Amino acid sequence: VLGAGVLAAPPLTGWPRRLTLDTPGGAASRLLLPLAVLTPASVGAVALIATREGYFSPDFRLAVVCAVTATAFGAMVIWAADRIDALEAARQQLRHRAAEAQAGETRLRMVADAVPGLLFEGDAEGGNTYVNAQYLAYTGLPFEALLGDGWQQVVHPDDLASLYTVWFGAVREVRPVQHEVRIRRADGIWRWFMLRAAPARDAEGRVAKWIGVATDITDQREALELQRTLLQEVSHRVKNSLALVSSLLGLQARTLQDAPRRALQDAAARVHAVARVHDQLWRGAGMREIDLSAFLTDLCAAVAGTAPQHATRVEAEPAVVSADLAVPLGLLVNELLTNAYKYAYPEGEGGEVQVKGAAAPGGRYRLEVSDRGRGLPADFDLAGTRESLGMRVVTSLAAQLGGELTADSAEPGARFTLEFPLGAAAPSPDA
């Protein structure tokens, strides 16, 4: 009667509320709790019969046993119901999380299939575990055929060895990878792709998988190749035009004598120098930056070909300048080399001319052109050489480079030194 009154009293709180819950624990409570009420009564009935038959003496201990039994059994029922509901809640939460994870995986797969590239996933050893729909459509192969090392069958035979080395080297060293490779299309056509992949790590920092994508760059490569071809054609025509102008000036000089003849010959040589510098630059067509080491070495070799009796030595450290700076720098080197060939040694004799380039502090570059000839005149003044067109050209080019030009004795011989900033933008030619 007391228990029924508690259950009927709203609102239910504490353990009585367990009987009203529509959960496995509530159902267990409703089934087992009556046993907790009936069990003490049964124990008491048995004890009463046993007492009447003379097995036990009717004392207070029987009541204590009944009460303890009822309390213990009821507590076990409530505890078991709580555990049942807790386990059920945990299972529900796990099922919910699994459903969310599955939905998230489905969304990721949909995004992966929509990516305009050949997307793939690999295990920690580098074998494919997933490829997207674009990959399947492009190669025309079933999903299972591209798993593991199945990707090797669609790579061009000439590219397979290099890709194998690069890919498994990156897997072994756990670093991102980028490589150009040809992949066969379903119709047998080979197209160029840029393959990029990176490792994905788990919470412990271990590689869980590799994720990568191959992007079609065939059209880009063809456009760049066409651009390079056009630039080479234009550069070739410009070079030929400059060579023609130089030849015309040379022919005209033959009809003159003394100073006019020398002036035209010098002009023809300078036009030819412009053509020579242009020839060196177009070989790196499409490049906005030039490596000074290679540029100076090739340029000096070309200039030295005009004076084979002289030994030209070049020692230039690597440095990068813009193509705009390379033009005046090449003309300046050409002018200094030509002057050394013409004036450093007696006519008809050869000698050594050195070109040295080295990085200087503050993002600058130091360039030296020296010889071992008769040296500079005693009254030579670089700032006052207004009568020499060659020196005016040299000082003008040095100013265009934003550099400092000095001239001194190399003991023996003469030495011209230019120090200029590598990152300077070349001013206008009128500077």
ABEGO torsion letter per residue (X at the ends): XAAAAAAABOBBBEAAAAAABBBAAAAAAAAAAAAAAAAAAAAAAAAAAAAAAGABBBBAAAAAAAAAAAAAAAAAAAAAAAAAAAAAAAAAAAAAAAAAAAAAAAAAAAAAAABBBBBBBBBAAGBBABBBAAAAAAAGBBAAAABEAAAAAABBAAAAAAAAAAAAAAAAAGBBBBBBBBBBBAAGBBBBBBBBBBBBBBAAGBBABBBBBBBBAAAAAAAAAAAAAAAAAAAAAAAAAAAAAAAAAAAAAAABBEAAAAAAAAAAAAAAAAAAAAAAAAAABGBABBBAAAAAAAAAAAAAAABAABBBBBBBBBBBBBAAAAAAAAAAAAAAAAAAAAAABBBGBBBBBBBBBBBBBGGBBBBBBBBABAEBBAABBAAABAABAAAAAAAAAAAAAGBBBBBBBAOBEBBBBBBBBAABBBBBAAX
